[in-house]
Amino acid sequence: MRDDEQEQTRKDFGAVVNMTASKLEKWLDCDESKQVGDKRSGESTGHASGRRIVELLQTKRDDLTGADLEHMRKVVGYVHRHLAQRPDGDVADTRWRYSLMNWGHDPLEK
């Protein structure tokens, strides 16, 4: 990945991940977080991604690997696709919101 692509990936990731590492860790420990997502292998894909996002948020910029940047791109794509599927009405206590939060994005955050 070229330097400009890496920089754009970091910017895009920073724009969609609006939860801090500590807030995301706390969220991932609650029951609602564990009840959503594709669970073919036990832990849902989003929940595992959330754990990885916590690590990424705690990693220094210069220490990010190519695999880290690829996961950051995956997060950006997922959040954008999922936001486009926003249901009508109050989303505060919905599986839609909980799924997004597993990926580090709380749609109710300003």
C-alpha positions as CSV (number, residue, x, y, z in Angstrom):
1,M,0.0,0.0,0.0
2,R,1.4,3.4,-1.0
3,D,2.0,6.1,1.6
4,D,-0.9,8.2,0.4
5,E,-3.2,5.2,0.6
6,Q,-2.0,4.4,4.1
7,E,-2.7,8.0,5.2
8,Q,-6.2,7.9,3.7
9,T,-6.9,4.6,5.4
10,R,-5.9,6.1,8.8
11,K,-8.0,9.2,8.1
12,D,-11.1,7.1,7.1
13,F,-10.7,4.8,10.1
14,G,-10.4,7.8,12.4
15,A,-13.6,9.2,10.9
16,V,-15.7,6.1,11.4
17,V,-14.4,4.8,14.7
18,N,-15.9,7.2,17.1
19,M,-15.5,5.2,20.3
20,T,-12.4,5.3,22.4
21,A,-10.5,2.1,23.1
22,S,-11.7,2.1,26.7
23,K,-15.4,2.7,25.8
24,L,-15.2,0.0,23.1
25,E,-13.6,-2.5,25.6
26,K,-16.4,-1.8,28.1
27,W,-19.0,-2.2,25.4
28,L,-17.5,-5.5,24.2
29,D,-17.8,-6.9,27.8
30,C,-21.6,-6.4,27.9
31,D,-24.2,-8.9,27.0
32,E,-25.8,-6.8,24.2
33,S,-22.4,-6.8,22.4
34,K,-22.2,-10.5,22.5
35,Q,-25.7,-11.1,21.2
36,V,-25.4,-9.6,17.7
37,G,-23.6,-10.6,14.6
38,D,-22.6,-13.7,12.6
39,K,-21.5,-16.3,15.1
40,R,-20.6,-19.3,12.9
41,S,-17.4,-19.8,14.9
42,G,-18.6,-18.9,18.4
43,E,-17.6,-15.3,18.7
44,S,-19.3,-13.0,16.1
45,T,-17.2,-11.5,13.4
46,G,-18.0,-8.0,14.7
47,H,-17.1,-8.8,18.3
48,A,-13.7,-10.2,17.2
49,S,-13.2,-7.1,15.0
50,G,-14.0,-4.9,18.0
51,R,-11.2,-6.5,20.0
52,R,-8.9,-5.9,17.1
53,I,-10.0,-2.3,16.8
54,V,-9.1,-1.8,20.5
55,E,-5.6,-3.0,19.7
56,L,-5.4,-0.7,16.7
57,L,-6.5,2.3,18.7
58,Q,-3.7,1.5,21.2
59,T,-1.0,1.1,18.5
60,K,1.3,3.9,17.6
61,R,0.9,5.1,14.0
62,D,4.4,4.1,13.0
63,D,3.9,0.6,14.4
64,L,0.8,-0.3,12.2
65,T,1.5,-3.2,9.9
66,G,0.1,-3.9,6.5
67,A,-2.4,-6.3,8.1
68,D,-3.5,-3.6,10.5
69,L,-4.2,-1.2,7.7
70,E,-6.1,-3.9,5.8
71,H,-8.3,-4.4,8.9
72,M,-8.8,-0.7,9.2
73,R,-10.1,-0.6,5.6
74,K,-12.4,-3.5,6.4
75,V,-13.8,-1.6,9.3
76,V,-14.4,1.5,7.2
77,G,-16.2,-0.5,4.5
78,Y,-18.4,-2.3,7.1
79,V,-19.4,0.9,8.9
80,H,-20.3,2.7,5.6
81,R,-22.4,-0.3,4.4
82,H,-24.1,-0.7,7.7
83,L,-24.9,3.0,8.1
84,A,-26.6,2.9,4.7
85,Q,-29.1,0.3,6.1
86,R,-30.2,2.5,9.1
87,P,-33.7,1.4,10.1
88,D,-36.5,3.9,10.7
89,G,-37.3,5.1,14.2
90,D,-35.4,5.2,17.4
91,V,-32.3,3.1,17.0
92,A,-31.0,3.4,20.6
93,D,-31.7,-0.2,21.6
94,T,-31.5,-2.0,18.3
95,R,-29.3,-4.9,17.0
96,W,-28.4,-2.5,14.1
97,R,-26.7,-0.1,16.6
98,Y,-25.2,-2.8,18.7
99,S,-23.6,-4.3,15.6
100,L,-22.1,-1.0,14.6
101,M,-20.8,-0.5,18.1
102,N,-19.0,-3.8,17.9
103,W,-17.1,-2.2,14.9
104,G,-16.2,0.9,17.0
105,H,-19.0,3.2,15.7
106,D,-21.8,4.4,17.9
107,P,-24.4,6.1,15.5
108,L,-25.8,8.0,18.5
109,E,-22.5,9.8,19.2
110,K,-22.3,13.4,17.9
